Amino acid sequence: MRTPRSTLHVLAVVIAMGAASLAAQAPAAPQQLGIKYVRDSEEYAALSRQVYRMAGDAVTHAAAATAGRPWAVVLDLDETTLDNSTYQLERAAYGLPFDAASWAAWIKRREAGAVPGVADFVALVRRTGGHVAWITNRDAAAADDTRENMRTLKLWADDDRLCPQKNAQNTKAVRRGELVGGKGDCAWSGIEIQVVAFVGDQMGDFPDAAEHIPGAGGAGGDDAFGRAFFLLPNPMYGGWAAAGVTRKR
């Protein structure tokens, strides 16, 4: 018995609609899920605030033990202080990867938001008598736009130090050394500084034992985390996204 053409047409429409529905429900790519987590989840915001509260408690206790010596906290910028998820979202919408030109254009827009918890943390540091240094791998050419973005968010103060990367040899370790030793572009000139907390979203934001910074590194390589090192989540990008990365346990 033949099936009427009208019935076949209805079946075809139903199948097509079902396929479209399944496509719409297909899981997002991992990078897109990471962007969505940062932008939309309550968990990300709560976790970021939690990290900054822990850092604030540690700073309060550490500052009391500085015996009047000048002290500071060191923060990374991108995904530690400044939320660039809008840039990531715009690139992902067109299936485009990160590139230097689009990143420079994004910085010039001065539209990055503040990571949850950072404003309260920085305010606490200043109330407690500390200095704030921002060590970032943004290019030195982006410094003015970066400051203005931070000023708009009420994160920047004239006493702060913004330490961008001048060249490939000007690593974060070099700039941390300048800051602590009181010499170089990243320093409060002539003032040796005790750093009581580091905050970042990548392992490179934290000194290792070879840098000889008090409180840095130690047995097992991670004993300073939760004490003087405070790590924020960044599911959008990082060294972990590269193939062949082995998790360290």
C-alpha positions in Angstrom: 0.0 0.0 0.0 1.4 3.4 -1.0 1.7 6.2 1.5 0.0 9.4 0.3 2.4 12.1 -0.7 0.8 14.5 1.9 1.7 12.1 4.6 5.3 11.8 3.4 5.6 15.6 3.3 4.4 15.8 6.9 6.9 13.2 8.0 9.7 15.1 6.2 8.8 18.3 8.0 8.7 16.6 11.4 12.1 14.9 10.8 13.6 18.2 9.7 12.2 20.0 12.8 13.6 17.3 15.0 17.0 17.5 13.4 17.0 21.3 13.9 16.0 20.9 17.5 18.8 18.5 18.1 21.3 20.8 16.4 20.1 23.7 18.6 20.7 21.5 21.7 24.2 20.4 20.7 26.7 21.1 23.4 28.8 24.3 23.0 32.5 24.1 22.2 34.7 23.9 25.3 35.9 27.5 24.8 32.4 28.8 24.4 31.4 27.0 27.6 34.3 28.7 29.4 33.2 32.1 28.2 29.6 31.4 29.3 30.8 30.2 32.7 32.6 33.5 33.3 29.8 35.7 32.0 26.7 33.9 33.2 27.4 31.6 36.1 26.8 32.6 39.7 29.5 30.1 40.7 32.2 32.0 38.9 31.3 35.3 40.5 31.1 33.8 43.9 34.4 31.9 43.5 36.2 35.1 42.5 34.8 37.0 45.4 35.8 34.1 47.7 39.4 34.2 46.5 39.6 38.0 47.0 38.1 37.7 50.5 40.7 35.1 51.4 43.4 37.4 50.0 42.0 40.3 52.0 42.1 38.3 55.2 45.7 37.3 54.5 46.7 40.9 53.7 45.2 42.2 56.9 47.1 39.7 59.0 50.4 40.2 57.1 50.2 44.0 57.2 50.1 43.9 60.9 53.4 42.1 61.0 55.3 44.4 58.6 56.5 46.6 61.6 56.0 49.8 59.6 58.0 48.7 56.6 56.5 49.6 53.2 54.5 46.8 51.7 52.4 46.0 48.6 50.3 43.5 46.8 50.9 42.4 43.2 48.0 41.7 40.9 47.9 40.5 37.3 45.5 42.4 35.0 43.7 40.3 32.5 41.1 37.9 34.1 42.5 38.8 37.5 41.6 42.5 37.6 40.0 43.2 34.2 37.3 41.0 32.7 37.8 40.6 29.0 35.1 38.1 28.4 33.4 40.5 26.0 36.4 40.3 23.7 36.4 36.5 24.0 32.7 36.4 23.2 33.1 38.6 20.1 35.9 36.5 18.8 34.1 33.2 19.5 30.9 34.5 17.8 32.8 34.6 14.5 34.9 31.6 15.1 38.1 33.7 15.3 41.1 33.0 17.4 43.0 35.5 19.5 45.4 37.7 17.5 47.5 40.7 18.5 45.7 43.2 16.2 42.2 42.5 17.6 43.6 42.4 21.2 45.2 45.9 20.7 41.9 47.2 19.3 40.0 45.8 22.3 42.4 47.5 24.8 41.9 50.8 23.0 38.1 50.5 23.5 38.7 50.6 27.3 35.6 48.5 27.9 36.9 45.7 30.1 34.9 45.2 33.3 36.1 44.5 36.8 36.5 40.9 38.0 34.2 40.3 40.9 35.8 41.1 44.2 38.8 43.0 43.0 37.5 46.5 43.8 36.8 45.6 47.5 40.2 43.9 47.8 42.1 46.9 46.4 40.2 49.3 48.6 41.1 47.2 51.7 44.8 47.2 50.7 44.8 51.0 50.5 42.8 51.4 53.8 45.3 49.2 55.5 48.3 51.3 54.2 49.5 49.2 51.4 50.6 49.9 47.8 49.3 48.2 44.7 51.4 47.0 41.7 49.9 45.6 38.6 52.3 43.3 36.7 50.9 42.4 33.2 52.0 41.0 29.9 50.1 43.7 28.1 52.5 45.7 25.8 54.0 48.9 27.2 52.2 50.8 24.3 48.9 49.9 25.9 49.7 51.4 29.2 47.7 54.7 28.8 44.5 52.9 27.6 44.9 50.4 30.4 45.2 53.1 33.1 42.1 54.9 31.7 40.1 51.6 31.7 41.1 51.0 35.3 40.4 54.6 36.3 36.9 54.3 34.9 36.4 51.2 37.1 37.8 53.2 40.1 40.6 50.7 40.4 43.6 53.0 39.6 45.3 55.4 42.0 48.2 57.7 41.2 50.5 55.9 43.6 50.0 52.6 41.9 52.7 50.9 39.7 51.6 49.6 36.3 54.3 47.2 35.0 53.7 46.2 31.3 56.0 44.0 29.3 58.6 46.1 27.4 60.2 43.2 25.5 60.5 39.4 25.6 63.4 39.6 28.1 61.3 41.8 30.4 59.6 38.8 32.1 57.3 39.0 35.0 60.1 37.6 37.2 62.3 40.5 36.1 59.6 43.0 37.0 58.9 41.4 40.3 62.6 41.7 41.1 62.5 45.4 40.2 59.6 46.0 42.5 61.0 44.2 45.5 64.5 45.6 45.1 63.3 49.2 44.6 65.1 49.6 41.3 63.8 49.8 37.8 60.6 50.9 36.0 58.4 48.7 38.1 59.7 50.0 41.5 58.8 52.7 43.8 62.2 54.3 43.2 64.6 53.6 46.0 62.1 51.8 48.2 62.4 48.1 48.9 59.0 46.7 49.1 57.7 43.6 51.0 55.1 41.9 48.9 52.5 40.3 51.2 50.2 38.8 48.5 50.2 37.9 44.8 46.9 37.5 42.9 46.7 36.0 39.4 44.9 33.6 37.1 47.9 31.8 35.6 50.8 30.1 37.3 53.3 32.5 35.7 51.7 35.3 37.8 53.4 33.9 40.9 57.1 33.8 41.8 59.0 30.6 42.3 61.5 29.9 45.0 64.4 30.8 42.6 63.3 34.4 42.8 64.1 34.6 46.5 61.0 36.6 47.3 59.9 36.0 50.9 56.8 33.8 51.0 57.3 32.6 47.4 57.5 28.9 46.4 58.7 26.3 48.9 58.4 22.6 49.4 56.1 21.1 46.8 55.9 24.4 44.9 52.4 25.3 46.0 52.5 25.7 49.8 52.1 29.5 49.4 48.7 29.2 47.7 46.0 30.2 50.1 48.6 32.0 52.2 50.3 34.6 50.0 49.4 33.4 46.6 45.7 33.6 45.4 44.7 31.9 42.2 41.5 32.9 40.3 39.7 30.6 37.9 40.1 31.3 34.1 38.3 28.7 32.0 38.6 30.8 28.8 42.3 30.4 28.0 45.7 29.5 29.4 48.5 27.1 29.2 46.2 24.3 30.3 44.4 24.6 26.9 47.4 23.5 25.0 47.7 19.8 23.8 49.9 17.6 25.9 49.7 19.6 29.1 50.0 17.2 32.1 48.2 18.1 35.3 50.5 18.4 38.2 49.2 16.7 41.3 
